[in-house]
């Protein structure tokens, strides 16, 4: 692929040198990770969907203390959960033997532990005041007023899509660029409606479909772990790629030791799409929790993030008992290619691998880019 060229439009918007975006990964990404990616010329990201506005503000400030380069901040736009006391009680009874196995009692009741951005005015105010270079949406889109306000603040907007219909809806709503999340991607599926039929399109198929069907830059996400994978997505017309699992084992990651150990175990070869952990479909390293969820129907599991309250309680109880088989070890199908490196070293490797696939003039163009280049719309 020595004729590979990189489109500069999205890179200019985002103010980055290389078409590499670190996935937000709530609970795993850190300010140090985002800053290191940014300093290496990519787009660092923070996942704040599980944070309060106060904690999110501190995280954004922490990135700013480490780098003046671009930051993407990701929020969850899921419909607020619908509580169902009977279903939640049944779910706790179902998990009862697992809690008993680790010497613990299940919670008396479950809570909606994360507030959706669609109803979180203080979080919107934080983004408007802090003005990160980009804001990305997962699980859907916020309302028109929020999108308008963020655009008027000069913020580049990104949104995850798992289908052409979702991508078109994002573009029509005013999103600048669409993240094409393939079925092989780790973590939560970005489906707007988790109960709708899922065509389970692969990253490369979805990327090519969107590139030829929508008038917006496409960011490929899912399964790519090295420069060759990045090049493959760019060859199909993606303007950039988003990598998540590739960064999980980095020194700057917040992944705990059990997550890191699982990533470099046989479990990496057997990732599973499950709702059992959180209540929404998510790709996870195979473990005791994914096996528990295998025979279940979606209607048996409480809404996201109510189910996650139980999942987190079970994992915490198990870890206290020395059992790490219930962790939310989100990872994609490229997990066997993971590398345990500092972010700086990993980014250098990715760039070196990518440039080996690039046309010389395209590489020279990237090398001439200045950190001050870029613009907003």
LUMFI-589646 format. One line per field, with one value per residue (C-alpha): residue number from 1; x, y, z. Coordinates in pm, 1 decimal. Layout:
resi = c(NUM	...)
X = c(X	...)
Y = c(Y	...)
Z = c(Z	...)
This chain:
resi = c(1	2	3	4	5	6	7	8	9	10	11	12	13	14	15	16	17	18	19	20	21	22	23	24	25	26	27	28	29	30	31	32	33	34	35	36	37	38	39	40	41	42	43	44	45	46	47	48	49	50	51	52	53	54	55	56	57	58	59	60	61	62	63	64	65	66	67	68	69	70	71	72	73	74	75	76	77	78	79	80	81	82	83	84	85	86	87	88	89	90	91	92	93	94	95	96	97	98	99	100	101	102	103	104	105	106	107	108	109	110	111	112	113	114	115	116	117	118	119	120	121	122	123	124	125	126	127	128	129	130	131	132	133	134	135	136	137	138	139	140	141	142	143	144	145	146	147	148	149	150	151	152	153	154	155	156	157	158	159	160	161	162	163	164	165	166	167	168	169	170	171	172	173	174	175	176	177	178	179	180	181	182	183	184	185	186	187	188	189	190	191	192	193	194	195	196	197	198	199	200	201	202	203	204	205	206	207	208	209	210	211	212	213	214	215	216	217	218	219	220	221	222	223	224	225	226	227	228	229	230	231	232	233	234	235	236	237	238	239	240	241	242	243	244	245	246	247	248	249	250	251	252	253	254	255	256	257	258	259	260	261	262	263	264	265	266	267	268	269	270	271	272	273	274	275	276	277	278	279	280	281	282	283	284	285	286	287	288	289	290	291	292	293	294	295	296	297	298	299	300	301	302	303	304	305	306	307	308	309	310	311	312	313	314	315	316	317	318	319	320	321	322	323	324	325	326	327	328	329	330	331	332	333	334	335	336	337	338	339	340	341	342	343	344	345	346	347	348	349	350	351	352	353	354	355	356	357	358	359	360	361	362	363	364	365	366	367	368	369	370	371	372	373	374	375	376	377)
X = c(0.0	281.7	30.0	-152.3	-226.2	-379.1	-659.3	-579.5	-929.7	-1010.4	-654.2	-678.1	-1009.6	-869.8	-527.9	-337.8	-44.8	-137.0	-471.5	-464.1	-731.5	-704.5	-1047.5	-1198.5	-1240.1	-1417.4	-1243.6	-922.4	-814.1	-637.0	-519.6	-163.0	-265.9	-458.5	-175.9	89.8	-111.5	-159.9	208.9	289.3	65.2	-254.4	-586.1	-594.5	-934.0	-1101.1	-1411.1	-1616.6	-1948.2	-1906.4	-1793.2	-1971.4	-1914.0	-1683.5	-1460.5	-1470.3	-1358.7	-1060.9	-964.5	-983.9	-771.3	-518.7	-477.1	-433.7	-153.2	34.0	-21.4	-159.1	-246.3	-587.3	-820.1	-1137.7	-1392.7	-1647.5	-1996.5	-2272.9	-2604.9	-2813.7	-3185.0	-3228.6	-3284.5	-3634.5	-3643.1	-3827.8	-3832.4	-3947.3	-3680.5	-3409.5	-3507.8	-3503.6	-3159.4	-3024.6	-3167.9	-3000.2	-2666.8	-2719.2	-2519.3	-2228.6	-2222.1	-2248.7	-1959.1	-1731.0	-1868.3	-2080.5	-2440.4	-2592.1	-2708.6	-3055.2	-3150.6	-2996.2	-2940.5	-2892.5	-2524.3	-2449.5	-2641.6	-2691.4	-2553.6	-2894.0	-3024.0	-2703.2	-2703.8	-2407.1	-2191.3	-2286.1	-2189.9	-1854.7	-1782.2	-1884.3	-1658.4	-1357.5	-1387.9	-1192.5	-1093.7	-1349.8	-1648.5	-1763.5	-2096.3	-2162.9	-2498.4	-2672.3	-2689.0	-2780.3	-3056.7	-3035.6	-2980.1	-2673.7	-2526.7	-2585.8	-2424.2	-2116.7	-2072.7	-2107.2	-1833.5	-1603.8	-1590.3	-1553.6	-1825.3	-1778.2	-2035.5	-2022.6	-2233.0	-2274.5	-2488.8	-2550.9	-2880.9	-2708.2	-2433.2	-2685.5	-2873.2	-2548.9	-2458.3	-2808.8	-2789.6	-2471.7	-2195.6	-1864.6	-1724.3	-1859.1	-1684.3	-1760.3	-1761.8	-1729.5	-1866.6	-1513.4	-1453.6	-1399.6	-1621.6	-1980.6	-2155.3	-2248.2	-2592.6	-2851.5	-3107.4	-2954.8	-3279.0	-3290.2	-3164.6	-2787.0	-2638.0	-2301.9	-2104.1	-1727.4	-1510.6	-1379.7	-1719.6	-1890.3	-1610.8	-1630.5	-2009.4	-2003.2	-1721.0	-1925.9	-2259.2	-2220.5	-2074.7	-1851.8	-1512.3	-1522.9	-1313.2	-1269.4	-1288.2	-1251.8	-987.5	-692.0	-383.3	-86.4	18.8	-79.6	-433.8	-446.2	-325.5	-592.2	-867.3	-717.7	-690.3	-1068.6	-1123.5	-1123.5	-983.7	-851.0	-873.7	-971.6	-775.5	-881.3	-755.9	-413.1	-375.5	-514.6	-176.6	11.5	187.7	-51.8	-365.6	-588.3	-646.7	-576.7	-335.9	-609.0	-723.2	-366.4	-305.4	-624.8	-526.7	-213.1	-387.5	-589.3	-895.5	-769.3	-841.3	-1203.5	-1368.9	-1744.3	-2027.6	-2236.0	-2506.1	-2466.3	-2204.4	-2367.3	-2704.8	-2583.5	-2400.3	-2024.3	-1725.2	-1528.5	-1241.0	-1389.8	-1432.5	-1675.5	-1917.0	-1937.1	-2003.3	-2279.1	-2447.3	-2422.7	-2763.3	-2957.7	-3206.2	-3181.0	-3515.5	-3384.3	-3119.6	-3202.2	-3147.7	-2805.0	-2661.5	-2879.7	-2744.2	-2392.2	-2456.5	-2488.2	-2193.3	-1963.1	-2077.2	-2012.6	-1669.6	-1570.8	-1685.1	-1502.8	-1179.0	-1188.5	-1205.6	-914.3	-1129.5	-1083.0	-1322.2	-1601.1	-1418.8	-1545.0	-1236.7	-1352.7	-1138.0	-1176.2	-1097.0	-750.4	-660.7	-396.0	-189.1	-172.3	161.3	265.4	447.9	449.6	215.1	508.2	673.5	350.3	268.3	617.6	572.3	229.3	359.2	663.7	446.2	198.9	458.5	598.7	266.0	246.9	347.6	666.9	501.9	220.2	470.3	655.0	329.2	261.7	616.4	576.1	260.8	299.3	127.0	-30.8	-199.0	-567.5	-893.3	-1247.9	-1576.3)
Y = c(0.0	242.6	470.4	540.7	908.6	1072.8	1324.2	1637.3	1783.1	1599.4	1634.4	2010.7	2027.4	1832.6	1999.2	1669.7	1540.9	1175.4	1003.9	822.2	876.6	708.6	576.2	738.2	411.7	531.5	380.7	302.5	626.3	880.1	1239.6	1108.6	876.7	1145.8	1395.4	1149.2	1064.2	1433.1	1511.1	1235.9	1402.6	1201.3	1286.6	1195.7	1126.6	1122.3	913.5	1113.0	931.1	772.6	1097.8	1382.6	1726.9	1812.0	1507.2	1552.9	1913.3	1804.1	1545.0	1798.8	2042.7	1765.0	1709.8	2082.4	2086.6	1824.3	1940.4	2229.4	2000.6	1865.9	1674.8	1479.6	1442.9	1162.3	1150.1	888.0	978.0	676.3	716.0	741.4	396.4	267.6	115.5	-214.9	-335.2	-687.5	-739.4	-591.7	-816.4	-1118.2	-1019.5	-995.4	-1340.3	-1470.7	-1329.0	-1450.3	-1774.0	-1578.5	-1341.7	-1641.0	-1806.9	-1514.8	-1484.5	-1173.5	-1059.2	-888.8	-526.6	-478.3	-276.4	-134.4	227.3	421.2	491.4	712.9	1018.6	1045.6	1354.0	1408.0	1529.3	1660.0	2038.0	2088.6	1859.7	2058.8	2380.0	2225.6	2140.2	2485.3	2650.6	2419.0	2398.4	2082.9	2054.1	1775.9	1620.0	1273.2	1103.1	735.7	551.3	816.6	1193.4	1479.2	1722.9	1984.2	2267.4	2098.3	2025.6	2384.3	2524.6	2303.1	2388.4	2759.8	2720.8	2601.4	2238.6	1958.3	1696.9	1323.5	1047.4	669.2	487.9	112.4	140.5	363.6	484.2	597.7	768.4	956.0	1066.6	1197.6	1397.5	1540.0	1647.7	1849.3	1608.0	1687.1	1332.7	982.7	701.0	374.0	118.3	-235.4	-538.3	-648.9	-334.0	-366.6	-212.6	-100.4	-108.5	246.9	147.6	420.2	150.0	-162.8	-355.0	-287.7	-551.0	-535.9	-615.1	-664.8	-503.9	-537.1	-228.5	-240.6	-312.7	-38.6	208.1	156.7	177.4	509.9	656.4	601.8	710.4	1012.9	1360.3	1365.6	1226.8	869.9	741.1	363.1	189.8	-174.6	-444.1	-226.6	-265.5	-165.3	53.3	-205.7	-209.2	169.6	171.5	-78.6	147.6	455.6	267.7	218.9	591.6	647.2	987.0	850.9	549.3	513.4	259.7	144.7	-203.1	-107.0	137.6	-76.7	-223.3	107.5	233.9	530.4	312.9	279.8	-90.7	-296.9	-590.3	-849.6	-674.2	-657.1	-1023.5	-1128.1	-925.9	-1136.3	-1467.2	-1710.0	-1495.4	-1244.7	-1500.2	-1542.6	-1203.9	-1215.4	-970.9	-962.3	-758.3	-933.1	-698.2	-360.1	-406.5	-300.7	-510.3	-482.1	-686.3	-827.6	-1065.4	-1407.2	-1463.3	-1600.6	-1310.4	-1350.8	-1723.0	-1639.3	-1413.8	-1651.7	-1824.2	-1511.3	-1314.9	-931.9	-890.1	-1068.2	-805.5	-461.0	-144.2	12.8	141.9	-12.3	-358.3	-217.2	-140.7	-514.1	-596.2	-357.8	-483.3	-845.3	-764.4	-569.9	-851.6	-1111.2	-910.1	-885.8	-1266.1	-1291.3	-1380.5	-1160.3	-1347.4	-1088.1	-780.9	-555.8	-629.2	-457.2	-546.8	-599.3	-895.0	-756.4	-817.1	-1084.7	-810.2	-593.2	-444.3	-337.0	-11.8	350.2	557.5	748.4	426.9	276.3	591.0	590.9	227.9	294.1	590.8	398.8	105.5	337.2	539.0	217.1	190.5	554.8	732.8	934.7	1266.8	1194.0	1122.5	1444.1	1636.1	1488.1	1562.2	1929.7	1975.2	2212.8	2167.5	2508.7	2405.1	2324.0	2503.4	2474.0	2505.2)
Z = c(0.0	-80.4	-252.5	75.8	135.8	441.8	409.5	608.4	659.1	981.4	1107.1	1054.3	1239.2	1532.4	1529.4	1521.2	1317.7	1278.9	1211.1	1544.1	1809.8	2147.6	2243.1	2553.3	2753.3	3067.6	3369.1	3175.6	3008.1	3228.5	3192.3	3160.3	2875.6	2687.6	2726.0	2609.2	2297.0	2226.6	2271.4	2020.4	1761.5	1802.0	1964.4	2332.3	2487.1	2826.2	2894.9	3146.2	3109.1	3452.9	3619.0	3790.0	3635.8	3926.9	3875.7	3497.6	3535.8	3745.0	3482.0	3199.4	3400.2	3466.2	3091.9	3040.6	3295.7	3091.4	2733.9	2533.5	2243.7	2145.4	2376.3	2302.0	2581.7	2552.8	2706.3	2713.6	2549.1	2645.5	2721.1	3098.5	3246.3	3310.7	3655.6	3690.9	4051.6	3965.1	3697.3	3918.4	4210.2	3978.7	3852.2	4205.9	4281.1	3966.7	4081.1	4439.3	4400.5	4250.2	4547.5	4781.4	4602.1	4696.2	5048.2	4998.8	4989.9	4683.7	4718.3	4862.4	4553.8	4238.4	4135.7	3813.6	3872.6	3570.5	3457.1	3082.2	2910.5	2749.8	3086.9	3246.1	3209.2	3446.3	3229.4	2920.2	3098.9	3190.5	2826.5	2708.1	2963.8	2923.5	2543.1	2462.6	2097.0	2044.7	2219.0	2121.5	2184.7	2254.5	2270.0	2063.5	2032.9	2265.5	2182.2	1908.9	2157.8	2307.5	1964.1	1855.3	2170.2	2138.8	1770.4	1843.4	2104.9	1825.4	1943.4	1687.7	1740.0	1686.9	1729.7	1727.6	1468.8	1424.3	1110.8	811.9	958.4	1278.0	1078.1	866.5	1176.6	1325.4	1014.8	986.4	1351.6	1287.9	1387.3	1214.6	1185.7	1243.7	1430.4	1247.8	1528.5	1397.2	1576.1	1668.3	1876.0	2248.0	2510.3	2474.2	2137.8	2051.1	1922.7	1963.2	2054.3	2211.0	2155.6	1780.9	1534.3	1499.3	1157.8	1333.5	1052.0	1072.4	1101.2	745.3	589.0	790.2	724.2	348.7	356.1	540.2	331.1	16.7	167.8	395.3	348.3	656.2	758.1	888.1	1177.5	1179.8	1519.4	1612.8	1579.9	1478.0	1694.6	1479.2	1189.0	930.5	1064.3	1062.3	703.1	599.8	734.4	569.9	240.9	251.0	291.9	668.0	767.3	1098.1	1324.9	1689.5	1895.2	2241.1	2329.0	2193.4	2485.0	2769.4	2870.0	2849.3	3160.0	3177.9	3172.3	3479.0	3403.7	3714.5	3732.3	3679.7	3360.5	3233.5	3316.2	3138.5	2831.7	2797.3	2868.8	2658.3	2732.1	2475.3	2202.1	2312.7	2355.6	2409.5	2342.7	2660.6	2833.2	3165.4	3309.5	3245.8	3079.0	2731.1	2471.4	2524.7	2409.5	2701.5	2759.6	2833.9	3208.9	3465.5	3415.7	3037.2	3084.3	3331.8	3076.4	2780.5	2819.4	2916.6	2709.8	2697.3	2874.3	3180.5	3248.0	3394.9	3192.9	3158.2	3387.2	3658.8	3580.6	3605.3	3972.2	4033.5	3807.0	3988.9	4329.7	4230.2	4087.9	4400.1	4630.1	4420.3	4415.8	4795.3	4796.4	4552.7	4250.4	3942.0	3714.4	3722.2	3590.5	3312.2	3105.1	2788.8	2486.9	2113.8	1893.3	1827.5	2193.4	2120.1	1952.4	2265.6	2367.0	2718.0	2647.5	2762.2	2543.4	2394.7	2278.9	2147.6	1949.6	1798.4	1694.3	1543.6	1346.4	1223.8	1114.7	945.4	758.5	615.1	427.7	320.8	2.9	67.5	-17.9	227.6	504.4	427.5	452.3	795.6	908.9	810.1	1015.1	1306.7	1645.7	1587.9	1265.2	1252.4	1276.0	1392.2	1209.8)
